[in-house]
Amino acid sequence: MIKYALACEQAHEFESWFPSSDAYETQRKRGFVTCPYCDSAKVEKQIMAPSVGRTDKAPDKAPMPEPQSVAMLSEKEKQIRAMIRAVREHVMQNSENVGKAFAEEARKIHYGEAEERAIYGEANPAETRALLEEGIDILPLPAVPDDRN
């Protein structure tokens, strides 16, 4: 595994781990490496000092290092993720999950054919676009980023 210091075109700095240098390049070219602040895919590696193990001690005499937790997320990133998680939990606790019938149910509510209530569910991009074009107010429910990323 290799950790890179990265920055987007807006100069947001962050770090991420990759299995190899080739994996980083492949993911970057496919647009999978994005800025956690602005979601820009225009990301480049920054200058960083390599972490090199010592070779001046015999392996059998070298003390085992104490396990340390590595902070992968800044405090601001942790706060943002906590807010996203809180929003999702609030919506899920105070709304009805209508699953894949979201677009249909949102229309029924909008046109007065169903009881007005808070709902959430799934809609593909075409359904989402059609709802917005009809003037039906909807908002995407942000995904909770994996804490290990």
Beta strands, then each sheet from edge to edge (+ up, - down):
strand 1: 2-8
strand 2: 13-18
strand 3: 43-45
strand 4: 96-99
strand 5: 119-121
sheet 1: 2+ 1- 3+
sheet 2: 4+ 5+
end
